[in-house]
Amino acid sequence: MNKLEQQRRALLKSFLYAFRGIGYCVKNERNMRIHISAAVCVAAFSFVYGLSPIEYGMLFFVMGFVIVAEMFNTGIEVVINLEMPSYHNLAKIGKDVAAGAVFVAAVTAVFVGLSLFLRFPKLLDTLWAIVTTPLLLAAFALLIGAGVLFSFWGNLLFRQK
């Protein structure tokens, strides 16, 4: 195997490892599933609401920011659990700080979302369009219902038989 082929395989493996890490978080972390469900619902709402390209950039950036923070939190918790299986105050502090980082990211995302969507005439028009359009109403009801199921019982999807 030549050097270019080795580099290509190494790159593909790095993507595989990254997807395994994402899969681990989705499978094992309820909060990750909640963040993903919320992001999908907000993204769907944003398409009906209609944002500018810059606003979409801000929205998707903060969504990614929250998901990345949750992944860092999971990674930190796993390493702490590996190194410190019994209770230790410093391990608790490390986990609490990582969880706090996710909280800050989520609050930041909420404030960005409020700044993007809190324009009352447009917000009310969008909500009215969803409520009065049967297809949109059904789609959002299904999306929210699926998000709740995925968030709280999604780990059952990944059970080994």
Disulfide bonds with the S-S distance in Angstrom:
none
